[in-house]
Amino acid sequence: METIDKKTLSERDICTKYITPAIVQAGWNLFNQIQEEVTFTKGRVMVKGRLWSRGESKRVDFLLSHKPNIPVAVIEARSLPRIITLTAAAKFHGITSLSP
């Protein structure tokens, strides 16, 4: 079997080959609980007098939901060596692993 130099992989390759299988192996349902490459927020609301506008929307690599429309964790993939980062919200709620 050919060895892969992980440092040459793109962020999307890392998601497909390593992160998605790890999430599924941890017990998350690929079709009901995992969303990939989704917009997570509409952006910050900025008000100046009577005018307002929205800032840049935020996109995430993975959004894990316990039930529909109840997200519990955001996973942002990075190229090696920083692969998975759990959000502060997930840590606040005591989520320290990928188990559903």
C-alpha positions, 0 to 999 in steps of 0.5 A, spaced: 500 500 500 502 506 498 504 511 503 501 518 503 504 524 505 499 528 509 502 535 508 501 535 501 493 534 502 488 539 501 483 541 507 478 538 503 482 531 502 483 531 509 475 532 511 474 526 506 479 521 508 480 522 515 475 527 518 468 524 515 470 517 517 472 519 524 465 522 525 461 516 522 465 511 526 464 515 533 456 514 531 454 520 528 449 519 522 452 521 516 445 523 513 441 526 519 446 529 524 452 531 519 452 537 515 458 539 511 460 546 508 454 550 510 453 557 512 453 557 520 451 565 521 448 570 517 453 575 519 454 580 524 449 586 524 452 593 524 448 599 525 450 606 524 444 611 525 438 609 522 442 604 517 444 597 518 448 592 514 450 585 515 458 583 516 460 577 512 457 570 513 461 564 517 461 558 513 464 551 517 466 545 514 462 540 519 456 542 523 454 536 528 446 536 530 443 532 535 436 533 532 434 537 526 436 544 527 439 543 534 447 544 532 451 542 538 458 542 535 462 545 529 468 542 526 473 546 522 478 543 518 485 545 517 491 542 513 496 538 518 498 539 523 491 542 526 486 538 524 480 538 528 478 544 532 471 544 537 468 550 538 468 554 545 460 553 545 461 545 544 467 545 550 462 550 554 457 544 553 461 539 556 462 536 549 469 533 549 469 528 544 465 526 537 460 521 540 453 523 539 
